[in-house]
């Protein structure tokens, strides 16, 4: 049985854990949400890098996973290199799916929807230059969509106007063409995909990188894609708080038991 650590700033990484569960039914998934540090989009880069590298290092020591999935775009653009330098196990990150977006667009108009942190990273701009240099790419940063997704997953009602205000800039009409592909560059956003589709002024393809991440995890971890799927994992909050009842129900669907892991949280200064 392969133990996988799936790490995110909040509950958005459950969209990745869901695909890993489908792809690797016999993997033991340990999910850790750093709610003590959420949201990551507000952190300065050096502080966030030091925080996440140290926190994940502590989790590796405690949990001894076969591989780590950093299911957070904002963190992945910063911490993969230092983590790989410090630890011998494989790391799989989550980066904006610009390469498949460039392959799928017919209009040549792509939008990338993520946190301000992800949109500002040189890593993101390098991906655009490498894979979408011939496309018009609109980067749309949001400080509010991840918290809205967290609220939705907790069973709270969310305002459609508030969601639309965040995604409206992603719909571009320019030089006779318009956006036809939107990259979901935050793992929280797939949980709002139905809201996005209902509010969109015209149909677009929404690219969720989670299935590709799950396939990559299978490769690097050497895990089997066949099995009975009866392995249960665990899910932790770094704050030590209890999971809300609606999110605990989602965890159960993913065969994750809500649990408490003391001694790893590092509260934000």
JOSUL-V455504 format. One line per field, one symbol per residue. ss: DSSP state (2 for helix, 1 for strand, 0 for the rest). phi: phi as a letter, one per 40 degrees, with the letter a starting at -180 (. if undefined). A space follows every 10 residues. Layout:
ss = ???
phi = ???
//
This chain:
ss = 0011111100 0002222222 2220000111 1110000002 2200222222 2222222222 2220001111 0022222222 2222220001 1100000222 2222000011 1111022222 0222222222 2000011111 1000222222 2220000002 2222222222 0011001100 1111000022 2222222220 0000111002 2222222222 2000000000 0011111000 0000222222 2220011100 000000000
phi = .ccbcbbaca ccccccdccc cccbcbcccb bbbcccbccc ccccdcccdc ccccccdccc cccfccabbc cacdcdcbbc ccccccbccc bbbbbdcccc cccccbcgbb bbbaccdccc ccdccccccc bbccbcbbcb cbcbcccccc ccccgccbcc cccccccdcc bbbafgbadb bbcccacccd cbdccdcccc cacbcccbcd dccccccdcc cgcccbicgb ccbbbbbccg cccccccdcc dcccgbccab bcgbcbccc
//
